[in-house]
Amino acid sequence: MQINATINAPALSGLVIQNIDHDSPYNVIFDHSAKGEVATEVFFNMSVTDRWGNPIDNRRGNHDINLHIHGPAPDDCNFVGYGHDLNKPLDLNGNLSVKVKLTSKRGSNKYFNGYLWQYQ
């Protein structure tokens, strides 16, 4: 952020570049496919911001995200390259992007309030 200041008496002016840091994580926005074909890979993205909308970036140390995924038997869905458990820091813009391999079991597999419900 650029801050400009001018004082009339005595005549002074100045320019300062102030880096804005983030506060504690407050809001998460998830971006992922609502549907996908069995045994395919889909993108799963999340963005984390503080109360004022500043990204929780990695400029002041890593902010690690820990996620776990499981599905119906056979439990073959996973975070591609990580397995069932993911531990990865947010990037410079407060985002995490990863691919998810969907289960090979056919049928309607849906999430409700963080729990997997399978309809047969």
VENQUIRA-V322759 format. One record per residue. N is the residue number from 1. RES is the residue in one letter. PHI is phi in whole degrees, 0 to 359 (999 if undefined). PSI is psi as a letter, one per 30 degrees, with the letter a starting at -180 (none if undefined). NEAR is the number of other ideal C-beta (glycine too) atoms within 8 Angstrom. Layout:
n=<N;N>
res=<RES;RES>
phi=<PHI;PHI>
psi=<PSI;PSI>
near=<NEAR;NEAR>
This chain:
n=<1;2;3;4;5;6;7;8;9;10;11;12;13;14;15;16;17;18;19;20;21;22;23;24;25;26;27;28;29;30;31;32;33;34;35;36;37;38;39;40;41;42;43;44;45;46;47;48;49;50;51;52;53;54;55;56;57;58;59;60;61;62;63;64;65;66;67;68;69;70;71;72;73;74;75;76;77;78;79;80;81;82;83;84;85;86;87;88;89;90;91;92;93;94;95;96;97;98;99;100;101;102;103;104;105;106;107;108;109;110;111;112;113;114;115;116;117;118;119;120>
res=<M;Q;I;N;A;T;I;N;A;P;A;L;S;G;L;V;I;Q;N;I;D;H;D;S;P;Y;N;V;I;F;D;H;S;A;K;G;E;V;A;T;E;V;F;F;N;M;S;V;T;D;R;W;G;N;P;I;D;N;R;R;G;N;H;D;I;N;L;H;I;H;G;P;A;P;D;D;C;N;F;V;G;Y;G;H;D;L;N;K;P;L;D;L;N;G;N;L;S;V;K;V;K;L;T;S;K;R;G;S;N;K;Y;F;N;G;Y;L;W;Q;Y;Q>
phi=<999;258;244;250;225;225;241;281;227;292;292;224;210;196;225;226;264;246;284;263;264;264;265;293;303;225;227;235;245;262;227;205;290;279;219;194;286;302;61;253;254;231;276;232;233;217;235;242;230;273;302;257;90;284;294;277;271;256;285;239;96;281;244;281;252;245;230;229;228;209;220;291;295;285;282;253;278;195;278;301;89;232;86;283;243;241;228;213;281;292;274;301;254;78;246;228;230;207;265;243;271;284;299;270;281;284;132;267;245;231;258;220;52;84;248;275;241;249;256;252>
psi=<k;k;k;k;k;k;k;e;j;l;j;k;l;l;k;k;j;j;k;k;l;l;a;k;k;e;k;k;k;k;j;l;k;f;l;l;k;k;g;l;k;l;k;k;k;k;k;k;l;a;f;g;g;k;k;i;a;g;f;h;l;k;j;k;k;k;l;k;k;l;a;l;k;k;i;g;l;l;j;k;f;f;b;f;k;k;j;k;l;l;a;f;g;g;l;k;k;l;k;k;k;l;l;f;k;l;a;j;j;l;k;j;h;f;k;k;k;k;k;none>
near=<6;7;8;7;8;6;8;4;4;4;6;7;8;6;7;7;7;7;5;6;7;11;8;5;9;7;9;7;7;7;8;9;6;3;3;7;5;9;8;8;7;10;10;12;11;11;11;14;14;12;7;6;6;10;11;11;11;10;5;6;4;6;11;8;12;7;7;7;10;7;11;10;4;7;9;9;10;10;15;9;5;10;5;8;9;11;7;8;9;14;10;6;7;13;11;11;7;13;10;14;11;13;12;8;11;4;8;5;11;8;7;6;4;4;6;9;8;10;7;3>
